Amino acid sequence: MRARPTVLATVAALAVSAATGAMAEPTACTDPMLAVDAPDPATAERVCTAAMTAKAQLAACGLTQSRAVSMEIVPRIDGPSDTCVGLYHCGTDRISLVAPSAVAEVMPGDSVFATLDPEVYYDSLIVHELAHALMEQAECAHPRCDSDKEYVAYAMQFLSLPQSARDTLLSWRERPEEVPQVRLNDILLWMKPDIFAFTAWAHFDALDDGCAFVQGVVRGETTLKLPEPLP
């Protein structure tokens, strides 16, 4: 999350906390492991439905849930930028989202995601933030760097999109024929998060088994962390 909607779902997850308004008791979804704190029943139902679909999509790539996750719909998010629309609060199993109707006004026009239908984008945003939550719930052999976390979240976000929406995103810039893993690092993520997102998908999609790569990152067996400089 930063001045771009991708970071909306991105560097957002890197923040440890965000000040958000308190809501009423969360509404349990049909899936008892998910709950939504929303200002009205229609929004709660809409987010529940999207979250349950997202959970199934993530499970298909090996990201499974072990603890309950709650989502709160808030007027604004005090995150890494003023244009943050979604944020996973690290260590809390809690996600903050702006309302679906607020996405269009918050999203910067120069983002890679700006050409998507706001409703389609919102569903993919939930996938992104839920990927962060479930990744944190998974056992991990070694600490994950920021690019590890965002690679998984962006790859899952792109994978969740309808093919027509994904094609729209891929027309944003020329797709690289080959993506060396070393290109997917924290420096690119911090400086050009949209390009990181685009490149992460190109890398994932080119693999024979992208979900196997994701699982290696989730378990901490594979990392995108840059090697330490020689002394």
Secondary structure, 3 states (H helix, E strand, C coil): CCCCHHHHCCHHHHCCCCCCCCCCCCEECCCCCEEEECCCHHHHHHHHHHHHHHHHHHHCCCCCCCCCEEEEEECCCCCCCCCCCEEEECCCCEEEEECHHHHHHHCCCCCCCCCCCHHHHHHHHHHHHHHHHHHHHCCCCCCCCHHHHHHHHHHHHHHHCCHHHHHHHHCCCCCCCCCCHHHCCHHHHHHCHHHHHHHHHHHHHHCCCHHHHHHHHHCCCCCCCCCCCCC
